[in-house]
């Protein structure tokens, strides 16, 4: 009886984590569609690239890169935004076209 309770608890935790991940992915997809549809298009400069290492026993070391861009808003202020996706060849100092929402200026998508 206790063992069944532990099994059920394990599945509930796995289900909750899966629901959180799926919810985050759906939120990100909806946000990016909204930015692509309604966003303000501007030129931006890649200001920094953060590298994160993940070590796994099967695959060794994986690297994830997060790109940030700086652009000027209509008031002339410099704003740094996290870029949703960037091609692997993007380097610091490159000029790119982005879209952002004025109400959420710290998230941007690359204009294709």
C-alpha positions in Angstrom: 0.0 0.0 0.0 2.8 2.4 0.9 4.7 1.4 -2.2 1.7 2.2 -4.4 1.5 5.7 -2.8 5.1 6.3 -3.5 4.6 5.2 -7.2 1.6 7.5 -7.5 3.6 10.4 -6.0 6.4 9.9 -8.5 4.0 9.9 -11.4 2.3 13.1 -10.1 5.6 14.9 -9.9 6.7 13.8 -13.4 3.3 14.9 -14.7 3.6 18.3 -13.0 7.1 18.9 -14.4 5.9 17.8 -17.9 2.9 20.2 -17.6 5.2 23.1 -16.6 7.5 22.4 -19.6 4.6 22.2 -22.0 3.1 25.4 -20.6 6.4 27.3 -21.0 6.8 26.1 -24.6 3.2 27.1 -25.5 3.7 30.5 -23.8 6.9 31.1 -25.8 5.4 30.1 -29.1 2.4 32.4 -28.5 4.6 35.3 -27.4 6.9 34.9 -30.5 3.9 34.8 -32.9 2.5 38.0 -31.3 5.9 39.7 -31.7 6.2 38.6 -35.3 2.7 39.8 -36.1 2.5 43.1 -34.1 6.1 43.9 -33.3 8.1 47.0 -34.1 10.9 46.3 -36.6 14.3 47.8 -35.9 17.9 47.2 -36.5 19.9 45.9 -33.5 23.4 44.9 -32.7 24.3 41.6 -31.1 25.6 42.8 -27.8 26.6 39.6 -26.0 26.3 35.8 -26.3 26.1 33.7 -23.1 27.3 30.1 -23.2 25.9 27.5 -20.9 27.4 24.0 -20.5 25.4 21.0 -19.7 27.1 17.7 -18.9 25.3 14.4 -19.4 26.7 10.9 -18.9 25.5 9.8 -22.4 26.4 12.7 -24.7 29.3 14.4 -22.9 29.1 18.2 -22.9 26.3 20.1 -24.6 26.5 23.9 -25.2 23.5 26.3 -25.3 24.0 29.9 -26.6 21.7 32.8 -25.6 22.0 35.9 -27.8 21.3 39.4 -26.7 20.8 42.4 -28.9 20.8 46.2 -28.2 18.5 48.5 -30.1 17.2 52.0 -29.7 13.5 52.5 -28.8 11.5 55.5 -30.2 12.7 57.6 -27.3 16.3 57.0 -28.3 17.1 54.9 -25.3 19.3 51.8 -25.6 17.4 48.6 -24.8 19.0 45.1 -24.4 16.7 42.3 -25.4 17.0 38.5 -25.3 16.8 37.1 -28.9 14.6 34.1 -29.3 16.7 32.3 -31.8 19.8 33.3 -33.7 21.7 31.5 -36.4 24.9 29.8 -35.2 27.0 32.2 -37.3 25.8 35.3 -35.4 28.6 37.1 -33.7 28.9 40.0 -31.2 28.9 43.2 -33.1 26.7 41.9 -36.0 23.8 44.0 -37.1 20.4 42.2 -37.4 16.8 43.1 -37.9 14.5 42.3 -35.0 10.9 42.8 -33.9 9.8 43.6 -30.4 6.7 44.6 -28.6 6.8 48.0 -26.9 5.1 46.6 -23.8 7.7 43.8 -23.5 10.9 45.4 -25.0 13.3 42.9 -23.5 12.2 40.0 -25.7 12.9 40.1 -29.5 12.6 37.8 -32.5 14.9 37.9 -35.5 13.3 39.1 -38.8 13.8 36.5 -41.5 
